[in-house]
Amino acid sequence: MEDQIVRLLTKLISIPSVSGQEAEILDFVFGWMDEHNYRTVRKTDDYCAGLVNAGNNRALILAGHIDTVGGNVDDWSYAPTFPVIENEKLYGLGASDMKSAVAANMVIGSALKPKNYDLWVVAAANEEVDGRGTKEFLNGLSVNIIMKKSIV
């Protein structure tokens, strides 16, 4: 599973996704989830969410953001969207904030088969600006489930 997460993280880093320019990475996440055991995948301009299990009145939501901040390319030892593994560390724009967690969530979500709760995996955009992706996803769910019965 670790190798799968690293491969996915490498792909996510290689897709530029500065806040406000996340269309390509959201399309990639949508396609990946669609091919990896997600029951339903929902995508807007601000998030992509995969549902693994449905029909329960409880939910576990694994969420993270896929947008990055811009920066000065001259400050990097390597090109920011060219992932490099050196001394067992993976370098690239968004590697630690927060594409690594999103990659792990996506892979783990595809492997889990929950029976007693709904499982959502969310890749949100615009977190670095205004959090719009997460807000839009949460607004699309039942407030009762989110407020009373979910772990976010």
Kinemage of the C-alpha trace (Angstrom):
@kinemage 1
@onewidth
@group {chain A} dominant
@subgroup {mainchain}
@vectorlist {calphas} color= white
{ca met a 1} P 0.000 0.000 0.000
{ca glu a 2} L 2.898 2.358 0.760
{ca asp a 3} L 4.230 2.041 -2.805
{ca gln a 4} L 0.779 2.832 -4.197
{ca ile a 5} L 0.560 5.962 -2.013
{ca val a 6} L 4.009 7.138 -3.125
{ca arg a 7} L 3.142 6.567 -6.810
{ca leu a 8} L -0.103 8.479 -6.411
{ca leu a 9} L 1.610 11.281 -4.488
{ca thr a 10} L 4.230 11.572 -7.229
{ca lys a 11} L 1.442 12.004 -9.795
{ca leu a 12} L -0.410 14.561 -7.665
{ca ile a 13} L 2.766 16.627 -7.220
{ca ser a 14} L 3.436 16.555 -10.959
{ca ile a 15} L 0.097 18.283 -11.651
{ca pro a 16} L 0.355 22.043 -11.015
{ca ser a 17} L -2.483 23.116 -8.725
{ca val a 18} L -1.926 26.649 -7.461
{ca ser a 19} L -5.099 27.960 -5.799
{ca gly a 20} L -7.627 28.912 -8.442
{ca gln a 21} L -6.027 26.615 -11.020
{ca glu a 22} L -7.077 23.169 -9.811
{ca ala a 23} L -9.194 21.900 -12.740
{ca glu a 24} L -6.569 19.443 -14.021
{ca ile a 25} L -5.847 17.872 -10.640
{ca leu a 26} L -9.565 17.615 -9.797
{ca asp a 27} L -10.116 15.828 -13.125
{ca phe a 28} L -7.254 13.447 -12.283
{ca val a 29} L -8.644 12.712 -8.796
{ca phe a 30} L -12.091 12.100 -10.296
{ca gly a 31} L -10.697 9.590 -12.796
{ca trp a 32} L -8.565 7.842 -10.191
{ca met a 33} L -11.472 7.436 -7.768
{ca asp a 34} L -13.745 6.276 -10.564
{ca glu a 35} L -11.267 3.486 -11.379
{ca his a 36} L -10.553 2.426 -7.765
{ca asn a 37} L -13.670 0.983 -6.099
{ca tyr a 38} L -15.459 4.220 -5.218
{ca arg a 39} L -19.228 3.728 -5.408
{ca thr a 40} L -19.953 7.322 -6.416
{ca val a 41} L -17.643 10.184 -7.335
{ca arg a 42} L -18.860 13.780 -7.257
{ca lys a 43} L -16.807 16.629 -8.767
{ca thr a 44} L -17.343 20.369 -8.917
{ca asp a 45} L -14.956 23.225 -9.652
{ca asp a 46} L -14.042 23.257 -5.956
{ca tyr a 47} L -13.809 19.635 -4.813
{ca cys a 48} L -13.840 16.002 -5.782
{ca ala a 49} L -15.443 13.556 -3.352
{ca gly a 50} L -15.582 9.802 -3.543
{ca leu a 51} L -18.182 7.814 -1.632
{ca val a 52} L -17.116 4.286 -0.726
{ca asn a 53} L -20.216 3.149 1.153
{ca ala a 54} L -23.686 4.650 1.475
{ca gly a 55} L -26.956 4.114 3.262
{ca asn a 56} L -25.915 4.594 6.867
{ca asn a 57} L -26.773 7.439 9.185
{ca arg a 58} L -23.135 7.909 10.205
{ca ala a 59} L -20.179 9.024 8.112
{ca leu a 60} L -16.403 9.112 8.245
{ca ile a 61} L -14.981 11.860 6.044
{ca leu a 62} L -11.290 11.802 5.112
{ca ala a 63} L -10.600 15.269 3.739
{ca gly a 64} L -7.625 17.270 2.550
{ca his a 65} L -6.753 19.972 0.049
{ca ile a 66} L -4.970 19.707 -3.283
{ca asp a 67} L -4.236 23.341 -3.995
{ca thr a 68} L -0.819 24.873 -3.390
{ca val a 69} L 0.585 28.350 -3.028
{ca gly a 70} L 2.732 29.876 -5.714
{ca gly a 71} L 6.347 30.589 -5.067
{ca asn a 72} L 9.665 31.533 -6.520
{ca val a 73} L 11.051 28.678 -8.619
{ca asp a 74} L 14.579 29.931 -7.846
{ca asp a 75} L 14.039 29.000 -4.185
{ca trp a 76} L 13.753 25.308 -5.113
{ca ser a 77} L 16.579 22.812 -5.548
{ca tyr a 78} L 14.337 20.960 -8.025
{ca ala a 79} L 11.445 22.053 -10.212
{ca pro a 80} L 8.424 22.270 -7.841
{ca thr a 81} L 6.210 19.995 -9.970
{ca phe a 82} L 8.959 17.485 -10.737
{ca pro a 83} L 8.826 15.089 -7.759
{ca val a 84} L 12.217 13.861 -6.572
{ca ile a 85} L 12.991 11.167 -4.005
{ca glu a 86} L 16.303 11.750 -2.247
{ca asn a 87} L 17.478 10.117 0.996
{ca glu a 88} L 14.051 8.467 1.374
{ca lys a 89} L 12.275 11.844 1.245
{ca leu a 90} L 9.951 12.945 -1.537
{ca tyr a 91} L 10.321 16.583 -2.576
{ca gly a 92} L 7.842 18.620 -4.590
{ca leu a 93} L 5.287 21.403 -4.275
{ca gly a 94} L 2.470 20.215 -2.036
{ca ala a 95} L 4.269 17.092 -0.806
{ca ser a 96} L 3.756 17.924 2.863
{ca asp a 97} L 0.934 20.466 2.518
{ca met a 98} L -1.073 18.425 1.820
{ca lys a 99} L -0.986 16.161 -1.191
{ca ser a 100} L 0.631 13.343 0.820
{ca ala a 101} L -2.393 13.111 3.104
{ca val a 102} L -4.776 13.286 0.137
{ca ala a 103} L -2.885 10.446 -1.600
{ca ala a 104} L -3.024 8.338 1.571
{ca asn a 105} L -6.744 9.079 2.023
{ca met a 106} L -7.478 8.113 -1.588
{ca val a 107} L -5.603 4.802 -1.395
{ca ile a 108} L -6.951 3.893 2.043
{ca gly a 109} L -10.472 4.836 0.943
{ca ser a 110} L -10.222 2.504 -2.035
{ca ala a 111} L -9.147 -0.363 0.243
{ca leu a 112} L -11.702 0.013 3.047
{ca lys a 113} L -15.061 -1.747 2.963
{ca pro a 114} L -17.026 -0.188 5.837
{ca lys a 115} L -20.391 -1.675 6.725
{ca asn a 116} L -21.626 0.539 9.558
{ca tyr a 117} L -20.840 4.003 8.216
{ca asp a 118} L -20.603 5.964 5.010
{ca leu a 119} L -17.039 6.732 3.947
{ca trp a 120} L -16.219 9.856 1.957
{ca val a 121} L -12.782 10.856 0.666
{ca val a 122} L -12.584 14.531 -0.273
{ca ala a 123} L -9.953 16.476 -2.228
{ca ala a 124} L -10.791 20.152 -1.779
{ca ala a 125} L -9.621 23.146 -3.801
{ca asn a 126} L -9.115 26.756 -2.730
{ca glu a 127} L -8.088 25.906 0.834
{ca glu a 128} L -5.128 28.252 0.551
{ca val a 129} L -7.504 31.109 -0.375
{ca asp a 130} L -10.874 30.785 1.340
{ca gly a 131} L -11.649 27.118 2.055
{ca arg a 132} L -14.409 27.149 -0.553
{ca gly a 133} L -13.954 23.498 -1.597
{ca thr a 134} L -14.493 22.109 1.881
{ca lys a 135} L -17.393 24.480 2.543
{ca glu a 136} L -19.086 23.501 -0.726
{ca phe a 137} L -18.708 19.778 0.011
{ca leu a 138} L -20.099 20.124 3.529
{ca asn a 139} L -23.002 22.252 2.321
{ca gly a 140} L -23.963 19.400 0.002
{ca leu a 141} L -24.396 16.930 2.839
{ca ser a 142} L -27.153 16.666 5.398
{ca val a 143} L -26.402 19.087 8.234
{ca asn a 144} L -27.901 16.586 10.673
{ca ile a 145} L -25.407 13.880 9.684
{ca ile a 146} L -22.423 16.227 9.764
{ca met a 147} L -23.248 17.883 13.069
{ca lys a 148} L -24.471 14.881 15.038
{ca lys a 149} L -23.022 11.692 13.639
{ca ser a 150} L -19.863 12.271 11.630
{ca ile a 151} L -16.179 12.332 12.309
{ca val a 152} L -14.542 14.917 10.046
